[in-house]
Protein backbone atom coordinates (compact mmCIF):
# COMPACT_ATOMS: atom_id res chain seq x y z
CA UNK A 1 0.00 0.00 0.00
CA UNK A 2 1.11 3.51 -0.70
CA UNK A 3 -0.47 6.48 1.05
CA UNK A 4 -0.07 10.22 0.99
CA UNK A 5 -0.95 11.61 4.40
CA UNK A 6 -1.70 15.31 4.56
CA UNK A 7 -2.27 17.13 7.82
CA UNK A 8 -5.29 19.33 7.21
CA UNK A 9 -7.33 21.94 9.01
CA UNK A 10 -10.26 20.84 6.83
CA UNK A 11 -10.99 18.61 3.82
CA UNK A 12 -13.95 17.54 1.73
CA UNK A 13 -14.93 15.26 -1.14
CA UNK A 14 -17.80 15.23 -3.62
CA UNK A 15 -18.54 12.71 -6.36
CA UNK A 16 -19.03 13.98 -9.90
CA UNK A 17 -21.42 12.09 -12.18
CA UNK A 18 -21.12 11.41 -15.92
CA UNK A 19 -22.78 14.78 -16.67
CA UNK A 20 -20.01 16.61 -14.83
CA UNK A 21 -22.28 17.67 -11.98
CA UNK A 22 -22.52 16.63 -8.35
CA UNK A 23 -23.81 13.08 -7.94
CA UNK A 24 -27.02 13.34 -5.90
CA UNK A 25 -26.56 9.76 -4.64
CA UNK A 26 -23.40 10.76 -2.75
CA UNK A 27 -23.53 12.96 0.32
CA UNK A 28 -20.60 15.37 0.45
CA UNK A 29 -18.08 14.30 3.10
CA UNK A 30 -16.25 16.89 5.19
CA UNK A 31 -13.80 16.80 8.07
CA UNK A 32 -12.17 19.33 10.36
CA UNK A 33 -8.62 19.01 11.69
CA UNK A 34 -6.93 15.68 10.95
CA UNK A 35 -5.63 13.78 7.94
CA UNK A 36 -6.68 13.64 4.32
CA UNK A 37 -5.25 10.35 3.06
CA UNK A 38 -4.84 9.24 -0.55
CA UNK A 39 -4.66 5.41 -0.57
CA UNK A 40 -3.20 3.20 -3.30
CA UNK A 41 -3.39 -0.60 -3.15
CA UNK A 42 -1.52 -3.38 -4.99
CA UNK A 43 -2.67 -6.96 -5.46
CA UNK A 44 -0.06 -8.09 -2.91
CA UNK A 45 -1.50 -5.94 -0.11
CA UNK A 46 -3.47 -7.61 2.66
CA UNK A 47 -4.05 -7.79 6.41
CA UNK A 48 -0.38 -7.43 7.35
CA UNK A 49 0.03 -4.20 5.38
CA UNK A 50 -3.29 -2.87 6.68
CA UNK A 51 -2.33 -3.52 10.32
CA UNK A 52 1.12 -1.95 10.01
CA UNK A 53 -0.10 1.09 8.08
CA UNK A 54 -3.04 1.66 10.44
CA UNK A 55 -0.74 1.62 13.48
CA UNK A 56 1.70 3.99 11.76
CA UNK A 57 -0.98 6.53 10.78
CA UNK A 58 -2.85 6.48 14.09
CA UNK A 59 0.39 7.06 16.00
CA UNK A 60 2.12 9.46 13.59
CA UNK A 61 3.18 12.42 15.72
CA UNK A 62 2.77 15.39 13.40
CA UNK A 63 0.37 17.61 15.34
CA UNK A 64 1.76 20.39 17.50
CA UNK A 65 1.87 20.21 21.28
CA UNK A 66 1.75 23.16 23.69
CA UNK A 67 5.38 24.04 22.85
CA UNK A 68 4.69 24.09 19.10
CA UNK A 69 6.57 20.83 18.44
CA UNK A 70 5.12 18.08 16.26
CA UNK A 71 4.59 15.67 19.13
CA UNK A 72 0.91 14.68 19.08
CA UNK A 73 -0.98 12.00 17.13
CA UNK A 74 -4.37 12.22 15.45
CA UNK A 75 -5.76 10.28 18.41
CA UNK A 76 -4.25 12.82 20.82
CA UNK A 77 -5.99 15.75 19.12
CA UNK A 78 -9.32 14.00 18.49
CA UNK A 79 -8.88 14.48 14.74
CA UNK A 80 -10.72 13.00 11.78
CA UNK A 81 -9.63 11.24 8.59
CA UNK A 82 -10.87 11.65 5.03
CA UNK A 83 -9.79 8.57 3.04
CA UNK A 84 -9.69 8.67 -0.76
CA UNK A 85 -8.89 5.62 -2.89
CA UNK A 86 -6.21 6.66 -5.39
CA UNK A 87 -4.90 4.05 -7.84
CA UNK A 88 -2.83 6.70 -9.63
CA UNK A 89 -0.33 6.61 -6.74
CA UNK A 90 1.10 3.59 -8.58
CA UNK A 91 1.60 5.42 -11.87
CA UNK A 92 4.77 4.38 -13.69
CA UNK A 93 6.08 7.29 -15.77
CA UNK A 94 9.51 5.92 -16.70
CA UNK A 95 8.57 5.26 -20.35
CA UNK A 96 6.72 7.67 -22.58
CA UNK A 97 4.34 10.36 -21.45
CA UNK A 98 1.27 8.26 -20.70
CA UNK A 99 1.46 6.71 -17.22
CA UNK A 100 1.10 2.97 -16.81
CA UNK A 101 -0.97 1.72 -13.90
CA UNK A 102 -0.16 -2.00 -14.07
CA UNK A 103 1.19 -2.00 -10.50
CA UNK A 104 -2.15 -0.77 -9.11
CA UNK A 105 -4.36 -3.46 -7.60
CA UNK A 106 -7.26 -4.94 -9.50
CA UNK A 107 -10.44 -3.02 -8.59
CA UNK A 108 -12.13 -5.91 -6.77
CA UNK A 109 -9.13 -6.46 -4.47
CA UNK A 110 -8.26 -2.77 -4.06
CA UNK A 111 -11.83 -1.83 -3.06
CA UNK A 112 -12.04 -4.55 -0.39
CA UNK A 113 -8.56 -3.72 0.94
CA UNK A 114 -9.37 0.01 1.10
CA UNK A 115 -12.61 -0.71 2.99
CA UNK A 116 -10.76 -2.97 5.47
CA UNK A 117 -8.11 -0.27 5.93
CA UNK A 118 -10.76 2.37 6.69
CA UNK A 119 -12.44 0.03 9.19
CA UNK A 120 -9.08 -0.60 10.88
CA UNK A 121 -8.55 3.17 11.23
CA UNK A 122 -12.05 3.50 12.74
CA UNK A 123 -11.29 0.73 15.21
CA UNK A 124 -8.52 2.99 16.50
CA UNK A 125 -11.17 5.44 17.64
CA UNK A 126 -10.76 7.97 14.84
CA UNK A 127 -13.77 9.04 12.76
CA UNK A 128 -13.16 8.18 9.09
CA UNK A 129 -15.10 9.56 6.15
CA UNK A 130 -14.60 8.26 2.62
CA UNK A 131 -14.83 9.15 -1.01
CA UNK A 132 -16.34 6.59 -3.40
CA UNK A 133 -14.12 3.89 -4.83
CA UNK A 134 -13.58 4.23 -8.58
CA UNK A 135 -15.58 7.44 -8.88
CA UNK A 136 -14.63 10.79 -10.37
CA UNK A 137 -14.26 12.94 -7.26
CA UNK A 138 -13.61 16.55 -6.42
CA UNK A 139 -11.37 16.74 -3.37
CA UNK A 140 -10.69 19.94 -1.47
CA UNK A 141 -8.34 20.47 1.43
CA UNK A 142 -6.45 23.04 3.41
CA UNK A 143 -3.05 21.50 4.07
CA UNK A 144 -1.93 22.59 7.53
CA UNK A 145 1.77 23.29 7.76
CA UNK A 146 2.07 22.15 5.06
CA UNK A 147 2.69 18.64 6.33
CA UNK A 148 2.63 15.90 3.69
CA UNK A 149 4.10 12.44 4.29
CA UNK A 150 4.34 9.50 1.88
CA UNK A 151 4.28 6.01 3.39
CA UNK A 152 4.84 2.91 1.25
CA UNK A 153 4.56 -0.52 2.89
CA UNK A 154 6.83 -2.01 0.21
CA UNK A 155 9.64 0.34 1.25
CA UNK A 156 8.91 1.43 4.82
CA UNK A 157 7.41 -1.63 6.50
CA UNK A 158 9.92 -3.73 8.46
CA UNK A 159 10.59 -7.02 6.70
CA UNK A 160 9.51 -5.68 3.32
CA UNK A 161 11.55 -6.72 0.30
CA UNK A 162 12.77 -3.80 -1.81
C-alpha angles and dihedrals in degrees: 000000000000122000136181109210116198123186105225139184087207140351139179142184134202129182118234118212129217090274091060094249133110112290106240091206091065122070112218111254121217136176136186124215115352138068133328104201128195108202127201122185133197127201089253094060119105145136095321093055092043093052095047094045093046092053091047094050097043091051100037105129104215102123119096123254126208090285093053094252122134094249107125132085129221087257090053093055097040090241132168134231130223108198120199123185107229118179091174089076084083095055113143110209100169094107125046126334100283112083120235118221100190092122092059115100122259109266096247093054096037093052093051092045092049091050091049090049092052091049090050090053090050091051086061089065098257120126109240126196122187144207118223119275113247095003130126102252138185109218124191128185145161105221108216113217088351094269116169123163129182117209122186119183090205090060107022105036114096111251093023117140114233 
